[in-house]
Amino acid sequence: MDTYLAIASRREVRTYVDRPIAPEVERRILEAGRVAGSAGNKQQWRFLVVGNELAEVVYVPENVLHAKLVVAVISTAPFDAGRAAQNMMLAAWNEGIGSCPNGVSDRERGAEILGLQDGESVIVLTFGYPARKTDPESRSAEEWIERANRKPFDEVVTRL
């Protein structure tokens, strides 16, 4: 898939079918996060592949309960963690797999489950094949952008 089309067409997917993700596809998703750029190439992150244990501490438990892959992106550099997370979500989308980030609503319990250290933050990513049919190539990138519920370009982008 064209990268720009992947970016423009990707939407959060919160409902997944009961279909496993092949180990080699899971590996590509995780590798996409691992090779993300980071400040000073410090790679201040780790990715924990977890099961349902995080459902009790996230804002939307159903995402975790029905996902076929759940990854906790743990980092002391939140910006870089976001870059890694976005890489994983785009790599998944390229494979026809949906994803959704989820925040931790119970920080104390989440830290206990994940073994978080002081200064570490977490992004929980869920992955699975979408319950609703998706066809990113059914529209152009421009059409996807037009349909997105986003602020107008001129409201977001200004030049000094």
C-alpha positions in Angstrom: 0.0 0.0 0.0 1.2 3.5 -0.7 2.4 5.1 2.5 0.4 8.3 2.1 -2.7 6.3 1.5 -2.0 4.1 4.6 -1.7 7.3 6.7 -4.8 8.9 5.3 -7.0 5.8 5.4 -6.0 4.4 8.8 -8.7 4.7 11.4 -8.9 3.4 15.0 -10.3 -0.1 15.0 -11.9 -1.1 18.3 -13.7 -4.3 17.3 -11.9 -7.3 16.1 -12.9 -10.7 14.6 -11.7 -13.9 16.2 -8.8 -14.5 13.8 -5.2 -15.0 15.0 -2.4 -12.9 13.7 0.3 -15.0 12.1 3.6 -15.0 14.0 5.5 -13.5 11.1 3.0 -10.6 10.8 3.2 -10.1 14.6 7.0 -9.9 14.2 6.8 -7.3 11.4 4.5 -5.1 13.6 6.9 -5.3 16.5 10.0 -4.8 14.2 8.3 -1.6 12.8 8.3 -0.2 16.4 11.8 -1.4 17.1 13.2 0.4 14.1 11.5 3.7 14.8 13.7 6.7 15.1 14.5 8.1 18.6 16.3 11.1 20.0 20.0 10.4 19.9 19.2 6.9 18.8 18.8 6.1 22.5 15.8 3.8 21.9 14.5 4.4 25.4 11.6 1.9 25.1 10.6 -1.7 25.6 7.6 -3.5 24.2 5.7 -6.0 26.3 3.4 -8.4 24.5 0.7 -9.0 27.1 -2.7 -10.7 27.3 -5.9 -9.7 29.0 -4.3 -8.7 32.3 -4.3 -5.0 31.2 -8.1 -4.9 30.6 -8.7 -4.0 34.2 -6.5 -0.9 34.0 -7.3 0.7 30.6 -10.0 3.2 29.6 -11.6 0.8 27.1 -11.3 -2.8 28.4 -13.1 -4.3 25.4 -10.3 -3.4 23.1 -7.9 -5.5 25.1 -10.3 -8.3 25.8 -11.0 -8.9 22.1 -7.6 -8.1 20.5 -5.3 -10.7 19.1 -2.2 -8.8 20.0 -1.7 -6.4 22.8 1.5 -4.4 23.2 2.5 -2.1 26.0 4.9 0.4 24.7 6.9 1.5 27.8 9.3 4.4 27.6 11.0 7.3 29.4 10.7 9.3 26.2 7.0 9.7 25.4 7.6 11.4 22.0 9.8 8.5 20.8 7.2 6.0 22.2 4.6 7.7 20.0 6.8 7.3 17.0 7.3 3.6 17.7 3.5 3.2 18.3 2.6 4.9 15.1 5.1 2.7 13.2 3.5 -0.4 14.6 -0.1 0.8 13.8 0.9 1.6 10.2 2.7 -1.7 9.7 -0.4 -3.5 11.0 -2.7 -1.5 8.7 -0.5 -2.4 5.7 -1.3 -6.1 6.7 -5.0 -5.5 6.9 -4.9 -5.4 10.7 -6.6 -2.7 12.7 -5.3 -1.1 15.9 -6.2 1.3 18.6 -4.1 3.0 21.3 -5.5 2.9 24.8 -4.5 4.8 27.9 -4.0 3.5 31.4 -6.8 4.7 33.7 -5.4 3.1 36.9 -1.7 4.1 36.8 -0.8 2.4 40.1 -2.2 -1.0 39.2 -0.9 -0.6 35.6 2.6 0.1 37.0 2.3 -3.0 39.2 1.2 -5.3 36.3 3.8 -4.0 33.9 6.7 -3.4 36.3 7.0 0.3 35.4 9.9 2.2 36.9 9.9 5.8 37.9 9.7 8.1 34.9 8.3 5.4 32.6 5.1 6.0 30.7 3.0 3.5 28.8 0.9 3.4 25.6 -1.3 0.2 25.3 -1.8 -0.8 21.6 -4.4 -3.4 20.6 -4.3 -5.2 17.2 -6.7 -7.5 15.4 -8.5 -8.0 12.1 -11.3 -5.5 11.9 -14.9 -6.7 12.5 -16.1 -4.2 9.9 -14.9 -4.6 6.3 -12.1 -2.2 5.4 -10.8 -1.3 2.0 -8.2 1.5 2.2 -7.7 1.4 -1.6 -11.4 2.0 -2.2 -10.7 5.8 -2.1 -7.8 8.0 -2.8 -5.8 9.5 0.0 -7.4 12.9 -0.7 -10.9 11.3 -0.4 -10.0 9.7 2.9 -8.7 13.0 4.2 -11.8 14.8 3.1 -13.9 12.3 5.0 -11.8 12.5 8.2 -13.2 14.4 11.2 -10.3 16.7 11.5 -9.8 20.5 11.8 -9.4 22.3 8.5 -5.8 22.4 7.1 -5.6 26.2 7.4 -6.7 26.1 11.0 -3.9 23.7 11.9 -1.1 24.9 9.6 0.3 28.4 9.6 3.5 29.9 8.3 5.6 32.4 10.1 
